[in-house]
Amino acid sequence: MYDNVSRQPADPDASDTPATPIVVGRPARTGGRRVTIRTRDAGLAHSDADLVEFLRRAGLPDAEDLLDDPAWVHWQEGPPHTYRPG
């Protein structure tokens, strides 16, 4: 899924993948945000700690460093790091 040596997204020019490898969906009405990694559902995050754990499981042990990097993470609707609806 990822090139762990350079920490670059795999196949960045692939046309069937989103521009960013990690998408954090809009906050759900009941709280939490759906997380997808390379279009695969990783789960529902209720905090940055949950999100970091999903990314760690996907092979990114230093994921907390990527959360604010728009080349890696796209936060849909609502401010980043917010897991409850506004």
C-alpha contacts under 8 A as a table, 3 or more apart, distances in Angstrom:
res1	aa1	res2	aa2	distance
1	M	9	P	7.45
1	M	10	A	5.91
1	M	38	R	7.83
1	M	58	A	7.60
1	M	59	G	7.88
2	Y	7	R	6.72
2	Y	8	Q	6.43
2	Y	9	P	5.25
2	Y	10	A	4.95
2	Y	59	G	7.09
2	Y	60	L	7.95
3	D	6	S	5.89
3	D	7	R	5.42
3	D	8	Q	5.62
3	D	9	P	6.49
3	D	10	A	5.95
4	N	7	R	4.84
4	N	8	Q	7.33
4	N	59	G	7.38
4	N	60	L	7.39
7	R	60	L	7.87
9	P	12	P	5.82
9	P	21	P	6.54
9	P	72	W	7.76
11	D	14	A	5.38
12	P	19	A	7.61
14	A	17	T	5.93
15	S	18	P	7.81
17	T	21	P	7.60
17	T	38	R	6.44
17	T	39	T	6.96
18	P	21	P	6.34
18	P	38	R	7.10
18	P	39	T	7.41
19	A	71	A	7.87
20	T	23	V	6.98
20	T	38	R	7.98
20	T	70	P	7.43
20	T	71	A	5.79
20	T	72	W	5.09
20	T	73	V	5.88
20	T	74	H	6.32
21	P	37	I	5.64
21	P	38	R	4.85
21	P	39	T	7.69
21	P	72	W	5.71
21	P	73	V	6.70
22	I	35	V	7.23
22	I	36	T	5.82
22	I	37	I	4.61
22	I	38	R	6.31
22	I	72	W	5.92
22	I	73	V	4.73
22	I	74	H	6.28
23	V	35	V	5.78
23	V	36	T	5.24
23	V	37	I	6.52
23	V	73	V	5.75
23	V	74	H	4.85
23	V	75	W	6.14
23	V	76	Q	7.26
24	V	33	R	6.20
24	V	34	R	5.94
24	V	35	V	4.67
24	V	36	T	6.62
24	V	73	V	7.19
24	V	74	H	6.11
24	V	75	W	4.85
24	V	76	Q	6.02
25	G	33	R	5.29
25	G	34	R	5.03
25	G	35	V	6.15
25	G	75	W	6.32
25	G	76	Q	4.95
25	G	77	E	7.25
26	R	33	R	5.86
26	R	34	R	7.39
26	R	75	W	7.33
26	R	76	Q	5.02
26	R	77	E	4.96
26	R	78	G	6.40
27	P	31	G	6.04
27	P	32	G	5.63
27	P	33	R	4.84
27	P	34	R	7.83
27	P	77	E	7.58
27	P	78	G	7.14
27	P	82	T	7.42
27	P	83	Y	5.47
27	P	84	R	5.58
27	P	85	P	5.13
28	A	31	G	4.91
28	A	32	G	5.65
28	A	33	R	5.97
28	A	34	R	7.98
28	A	83	Y	7.82
28	A	84	R	6.91
28	A	85	P	6.27
29	R	84	R	7.32
29	R	85	P	5.82
30	T	84	R	7.34
30	T	85	P	7.73
31	G	46	H	6.74
31	G	83	Y	5.80
31	G	84	R	4.49
31	G	85	P	6.40
32	G	44	L	5.85
32	G	45	A	5.20
32	G	46	H	4.21
32	G	47	S	7.35
32	G	83	Y	4.76
32	G	84	R	6.10
33	R	44	L	5.35
33	R	45	A	5.22
33	R	46	H	6.51
33	R	83	Y	5.99
34	R	41	D	7.56
34	R	42	A	7.63
34	R	43	G	5.87
34	R	44	L	4.48
34	R	45	A	6.32
35	V	41	D	6.10
35	V	42	A	5.40
35	V	43	G	5.59
35	V	44	L	6.04
35	V	45	A	6.76
35	V	51	L	7.49
36	T	39	T	5.37
36	T	40	R	5.10
36	T	41	D	4.44
36	T	42	A	5.27
36	T	43	G	7.39
37	I	40	R	5.19
37	I	41	D	6.51
37	I	42	A	6.39
37	I	55	L	7.94
37	I	58	A	7.91
42	A	54	F	6.18
43	G	54	F	7.48
45	A	48	D	7.31
45	A	50	D	5.04
45	A	51	L	5.48
45	A	83	Y	7.54
46	H	50	D	6.26
46	H	51	L	7.86
46	H	83	Y	5.61
47	S	50	D	5.25
47	S	51	L	6.50
47	S	81	H	7.19
47	S	82	T	7.68
47	S	83	Y	6.27
48	D	51	L	4.95
48	D	52	V	6.03
48	D	81	H	6.33
49	A	52	V	5.11
49	A	53	E	6.19
50	D	53	E	5.10
50	D	54	F	6.35
51	L	54	F	5.17
51	L	55	L	6.34
52	V	55	L	5.09
52	V	56	R	6.02
52	V	63	A	5.54
52	V	64	E	5.86
53	E	56	R	4.94
53	E	57	R	6.18
54	F	57	R	5.20
54	F	58	A	6.39
55	L	58	A	4.91
55	L	59	G	6.52
55	L	60	L	5.43
55	L	61	P	7.28
55	L	63	A	5.92
56	R	59	G	5.21
56	R	60	L	4.61
56	R	61	P	4.67
56	R	62	D	7.32
56	R	63	A	6.38
57	R	60	L	7.10
57	R	61	P	7.90
60	L	63	A	5.31
62	D	65	D	5.91
62	D	66	L	7.55
63	A	66	L	5.23
63	A	67	L	6.81
64	E	67	L	5.62
65	D	68	D	7.31
65	D	69	D	7.84
66	L	69	D	5.12
66	L	72	W	6.38
66	L	73	V	7.08
67	L	70	P	7.99
67	L	72	W	7.49
67	L	73	V	6.07
68	D	73	V	6.95
69	D	72	W	5.53
69	D	73	V	6.03
70	P	73	V	5.11
70	P	74	H	5.97
71	A	74	H	7.86
75	W	78	G	7.55
75	W	79	P	7.37
75	W	80	P	5.85
78	G	82	T	7.24
78	G	85	P	7.91
78	G	86	G	7.49
79	P	82	T	5.89
82	T	85	P	7.86
